[in-house]
Amino acid sequence: MLSSIKLTLRFKTLKKLCIGSGGLALKVIADINFVRINDKILIPASTIKGVLRTSMIKVAPLLGYNVNPTTHPTKINDTDNDKIVSLLGKPNKNGKVRLSSAILDKSTFVLTHVTIDDKCRVANEGNLFSIEYLPKGVEFISEVKTIDQINIDEARLLFAGIMEMNNTRLGKGGLLDIRIKDLDMPDDLKNDKIIKMIMEDIKV
């Protein structure tokens, strides 16, 4: 049976988080800063999607699915047509799942770092740099929806991937608590034994 899904992911930072764009931001003055739109912080959908793809690759074997173990678009072959490609797409082919970017109106802070020479145990000359971070405890959301109907195996992989995102770093070392806040999907998926078990762990 084929079904459609729409849900809201709630992210909460468990430690400081940076998803940097590089370059100098005049208002932040950091070497690595967040992307901004109208003074609001943007966490791109492509970044969230990349973490979801990585998480799906990690859990797919546990569900008995064979998938291409790469996240880099150039290494996904034209002939690849596994469940992750079906859900998230590949170059020149859209997947069934769409994610929205997260837009935040939050305060950040900047820390200065230095690269250490492991052999000499001293700071490398000229390697002082600064990074902009979101603090611990910040929440943001991303909408996830299917634009084409998916089967039960694809739905299981999607939810298992979302659960595994809790163990996958986002940005520069960022760990998050990720929960499903709102959910709209048919009863046949809600009552699936595997999806039901996953939902018990990750639903708000």
Secondary structure, DSSP 8 states (H G I E B T S, - for coil): --B--EEEEEEEESS-B-----S--TTT--SB--EEETTEEEE-HHHHHHHHHHHHHHHGGGGT--------GGGS-TT---HHHHHH-BTTB--SEEE--EEE----EEEEEEEEETTTTEEEEEEEEEEEEB-TT-EEEEEEEESS-B-HHHHHHHHHHHHHGGGS-BTTTB-EEEEEEEEE--HHHHT-HHHHHHHHHHB-
